[in-house]
Amino acid sequence: MQSYLVFMAVRLLEMQRILKPAGSIYLHCDPTASHYLKLLMDGIFGKDRFRNEIIWSYRTGGVSKNYFARKHDVLFYYSGGSMFNMQTEKVYTKSKNRKPGLVNYGAGKAMFYEDDNGIYNLVSMRDVWEIPYLNSQAKERLGYPTQKPLALLDRIIKASSNPGDMVLDPFCGCATALVAANRLGRQWAGIDLSALAIKLVKQRIIEDNSLWAGPVALDAPPRRTDLGDLPNYRTHRHRLYGEQEGVCVGCDTHFPFRVMDVDHILPRSKGGTDHPDNLQLLCSGCNRSKGGKTMAEWKAAQATAL
């Protein structure tokens, strides 16, 4: 759990960095991690930005003799501002005899509002959403273990964006959020490391919109434009030597200052910048060995060689 929370924390920090002031973020998680992630979200986005703990309720799944049947998941909803679009359902066409307010609808009373196109029900504004879970026989099913129903992403996107807005799914999996965004006329981008996910995204988007050539998959991060003018990365040599106490990050060995080289953790050839957070000191031997690899790639290659 500690490793998972560290993994999520650095990614949530990046989500906070790029979230527009009027933007929103929804985080879905199961009960094993939801309470821990709520603390992370409060710390990163600010508890004053918390809007709802949304209960996604469904009837799919079995029962247990040891605990109450688990029939819901949780979504945490945070917003940078006050932007909110009502997710509504049209209940009947416009009538001159009806005014916005309370109306008998179904088994009880419901709030509604009226515009030029009709009168709309607001019951679906509650923080409990009854949306069927995808069972193994569902037509949408692609075999992806954490696949969500399109209806869930459709509601989220309608509630917190307008046509033309940007929707980002940083764990896009089998592209459900991207398909929903595409159908609703939003711009979109998805991120995933899995080769299977990249294949599913292309396949699903093309099948959903056969007239389109498909999405473009980038294997390198876009160049950051928010850093301004940075000094030459070599000017950080003394600072890094002090912070690392003269120890090479690669071989964990102490060396004199003259033997140490400033290195990019993520090489510039792969989208890395001269930002201080992307710099480290390596001894000359480790620096030559690492070459143009990322630090993670180099470490993995070393472990394989051993």
C-alpha positions in Angstrom: 0.0 0.0 0.0 2.8 2.4 0.8 4.4 1.8 -2.6 1.0 2.3 -4.3 0.4 5.6 -2.5 3.9 6.9 -3.5 3.1 5.8 -7.1 -0.2 7.7 -7.0 1.1 10.8 -5.2 3.6 11.8 -7.9 0.9 11.3 -10.6 -1.7 13.3 -8.7 0.8 16.1 -8.2 1.2 16.3 -12.0 -2.6 16.2 -12.4 -2.8 19.1 -10.0 -0.2 21.0 -11.9 -2.0 20.8 -15.2 -5.6 21.1 -14.0 -7.2 24.4 -15.1 -8.7 26.7 -12.5 -12.2 25.7 -13.7 -11.3 22.1 -14.3 -12.5 19.0 -12.4 -10.9 15.7 -11.5 -12.6 12.4 -10.7 -10.8 9.6 -9.0 -12.2 6.1 -8.9 -10.9 3.6 -6.3 -12.0 0.5 -4.5 -12.4 0.2 -0.7 -8.9 -1.2 -0.2 -7.3 2.2 -0.9 -10.1 4.8 -1.0 -9.6 6.3 2.5 -5.8 6.7 1.9 -6.3 8.3 -1.4 -8.8 10.8 0.0 -6.1 12.0 2.3 -3.7 12.4 -0.6 -6.3 14.2 -2.7 -7.0 16.6 0.2 -3.3 17.3 0.6 -2.6 17.8 -3.1 -5.8 19.5 -4.4 -6.9 21.1 -1.1 -9.8 20.0 1.1 -11.7 23.1 0.1 -11.8 21.8 -3.5 -13.5 18.6 -2.5 -17.0 18.5 -3.9 -18.5 15.0 -3.5 -17.8 11.4 -2.6 -20.0 9.8 -5.3 -21.4 6.4 -4.7 -21.5 4.3 -8.0 -24.2 1.8 -7.0 -24.9 -1.4 -9.0 -26.5 -4.9 -8.4 -23.9 -7.0 -10.2 -21.9 -9.5 -8.2 -22.4 -12.1 -5.6 -23.1 -12.2 -1.9 -21.1 -13.4 1.1 -21.8 -15.1 4.4 -19.0 -13.1 6.0 -20.0 -9.5 5.1 -22.7 -7.4 3.5 -22.9 -7.7 -0.2 -20.5 -5.2 -1.9 -22.6 -3.3 -4.4 -20.9 0.0 -4.9 -17.6 1.8 -5.8 -16.5 5.3 -4.8 -15.5 8.3 -6.9 -13.9 11.3 -5.4 -14.8 14.6 -7.2 -12.6 17.7 -6.8 -13.0 20.9 -8.7 -10.6 23.8 -9.2 -13.5 26.3 -9.4 -17.3 26.4 -9.4 -17.9 25.0 -12.9 -20.7 22.4 -12.9 -23.0 21.4 -15.6 -26.3 19.7 -14.6 -26.6 16.1 -15.7 -30.2 16.0 -16.7 -32.8 13.7 -18.2 -35.6 15.1 -20.4 -38.9 13.9 -19.0 -41.4 15.6 -21.3 -41.6 18.4 -23.9 -42.2 22.0 -23.2 -45.7 22.9 -22.0 -47.1 26.4 -21.5 -49.0 25.3 -18.5 -45.9 24.1 -16.5 -43.4 26.2 -14.5 -40.1 25.2 -13.0 -40.5 23.8 -9.5 -41.8 20.6 -8.0 -43.8 18.1 -10.1 -45.2 14.7 -9.5 -42.9 12.3 -11.5 -43.0 8.6 -11.1 -43.4 7.5 -7.5 -42.7 10.9 -5.9 -41.9 14.5 -6.3 -38.9 15.6 -8.3 -37.2 18.9 -9.1 -37.1 20.0 -12.7 -36.1 23.0 -14.8 -37.4 24.4 -18.0 -35.9 25.8 -21.2 -36.9 26.2 -24.9 -36.5 22.5 -25.6 -38.4 20.9 -22.7 -38.6 20.2 -19.0 -35.8 18.2 -17.4 -35.6 16.0 -14.3 -32.9 16.7 -11.7 -33.2 13.5 -9.6 -30.0 12.3 -11.2 -28.2 15.2 -9.4 -27.8 13.0 -6.2 -24.4 11.7 -5.2 -25.6 8.1 -5.5 -25.5 7.0 -9.1 -27.4 3.8 -10.1 -25.4 2.7 -13.1 -25.2 -1.1 -14.0 -21.8 -2.7 -13.7 -20.4 -4.4 -16.8 -21.0 -8.1 -16.4 -19.0 -10.7 -18.3 -21.7 -10.9 -21.0 -22.1 -7.2 -21.6 -21.7 -6.1 -25.2 -19.2 -3.4 -24.2 -16.9 -5.9 -22.6 -13.4 -6.1 -24.1 -11.9 -8.4 -21.5 -10.1 -5.5 -19.7 -10.2 -6.2 -15.9 -11.0 -2.7 -14.8 -13.3 -1.6 -17.7 -16.0 0.9 -16.7 -19.4 1.3 -18.4 -19.7 4.1 -20.9 -22.7 5.4 -19.1 -20.6 6.2 -16.0 -18.0 8.2 -18.1 -20.8 9.8 -20.1 -22.3 11.2 -16.9 -18.9 12.4 -15.5 -18.0 14.2 -18.8 -21.4 15.8 -19.2 -21.4 17.0 -15.6 -18.0 18.7 -15.7 -17.2 19.9 -19.2 -18.7 21.5 -22.3 -18.2 20.5 -26.0 -14.7 21.4 -27.1 -13.2 21.1 -23.6 -10.3 18.8 -23.0 -10.7 15.5 -21.2 -7.6 13.7 -19.9 -7.6 10.1 -18.7 -4.1 9.4 -17.2 -4.9 5.7 -16.9 -6.9 5.2 -20.0 -6.9 1.4 -20.1 -9.3 0.3 -22.8 -10.3 3.8 -23.8 -13.8 4.1 -22.3 -13.3 7.7 -21.2 -11.9 8.6 -24.6 -14.8 7.0 -26.5 -17.3 8.9 -24.3 -15.4 12.1 -24.7 -15.2 11.6 -28.5 -18.9 11.0 -28.8 -19.7 14.1 -26.7 -17.6 16.4 -28.9 -14.7 16.9 -26.4 -11.0 17.0 -27.1 -9.3 14.2 -25.4 -5.9 12.6 -24.5 -5.2 9.3 -22.8 -2.0 8.0 -21.1 -1.0 4.4 -20.5 2.2 2.4 -20.4 0.6 -0.9 -21.4 1.1 -2.0 -25.0 -2.2 -3.8 -24.8 -3.9 -0.5 -23.8 -2.4 1.4 -26.7 -3.7 -1.4 -29.1 -7.2 -1.3 -27.5 -7.4 2.5 -27.7 -6.7 2.5 -31.4 -9.0 -0.4 -32.1 -11.9 1.0 -30.1 -11.7 4.5 -31.3 -11.6 3.4 -35.0 -14.5 1.0 -34.5 -16.5 3.7 -32.8 -15.7 6.2 -35.6 -14.9 4.3 -38.8 -14.4 7.5 -40.8 -11.4 8.5 -38.7 -7.9 7.3 -39.2 -7.5 6.8 -35.5 -5.5 8.4 -32.6 -1.8 9.2 -32.6 0.2 7.3 -30.1 3.2 9.2 -28.8 6.1 7.3 -27.3 7.8 10.4 -25.8 6.2 13.0 -23.5 5.4 16.4 -25.1 7.9 19.2 -24.5 7.0 21.2 -21.4 6.5 25.0 -22.0 5.8 26.1 -18.4 9.4 26.1 -17.1 10.7 29.4 -18.5 14.4 30.0 -19.2 16.5 27.5 -17.2 20.2 28.0 -16.5 22.7 25.6 -18.0 22.2 22.2 -16.2 26.0 22.0 -15.3 25.6 24.9 -12.9 23.8 22.5 -10.5 27.0 20.4 -10.0 28.0 21.9 -6.7 24.5 21.9 -5.3 24.0 18.2 -6.3 27.3 17.2 -4.9 26.3 18.7 -1.5 22.8 17.1 -1.6 24.2 13.7 -2.5 27.1 14.0 -0.1 29.5 13.1 -2.9 27.8 9.7 -3.5 27.1 8.6 -7.0 23.4 7.7 -7.6 24.4 4.9 -9.9 26.9 2.8 -7.9 26.3 4.3 -4.5 30.1 5.1 -4.1 31.7 8.2 -2.8 33.9 10.1 -5.3 35.8 13.4 -5.3 34.0 16.3 -7.0 36.2 16.2 -10.1 35.0 12.7 -11.0 31.3 13.5 -10.9 29.1 14.5 -13.9 25.7 16.1 -14.0 23.2 13.7 -15.7 19.6 13.9 -16.8 17.4 11.3 -15.1 15.1 11.4 -18.1 17.4 12.3 -21.1 16.6 15.3 -23.2 16.3 13.1 -26.2 13.3 11.5 -24.5 11.6 14.7 -23.4 13.6 15.4 -20.2 14.4 19.0 -19.3 17.1 20.9 -17.4 14.8 21.4 -14.5 16.6 20.7 -11.2 14.2 17.8 -10.4 15.5 16.0 -13.5 19.2 16.2 -12.6 21.5 14.0 -10.6 25.3 13.3 -10.2 26.8 10.2 -11.5 30.5 9.2 -11.5 32.1 9.2 -14.9 31.9 5.5 -15.2 28.2 5.2 -14.5 27.5 8.2 -16.7 29.2 6.5 -19.7 27.4 3.2 -18.9 24.0 4.9 -18.7 24.4 6.8 -22.0 21.1 7.8 -23.5 18.9 5.5 -21.4 16.5 6.7 -18.8 17.6 6.0 -15.2 14.8 3.3 -14.9 16.0 1.7 -18.2 19.6 1.6 -17.1 18.8 0.2 -13.7 16.6 -2.5 -15.3 19.4 -3.4 -17.7 21.9 -3.7 -14.8 19.5 -5.9 -12.9 19.0 -8.2 -15.9 22.8 -8.4 -16.5 23.3 -9.6 -12.9 
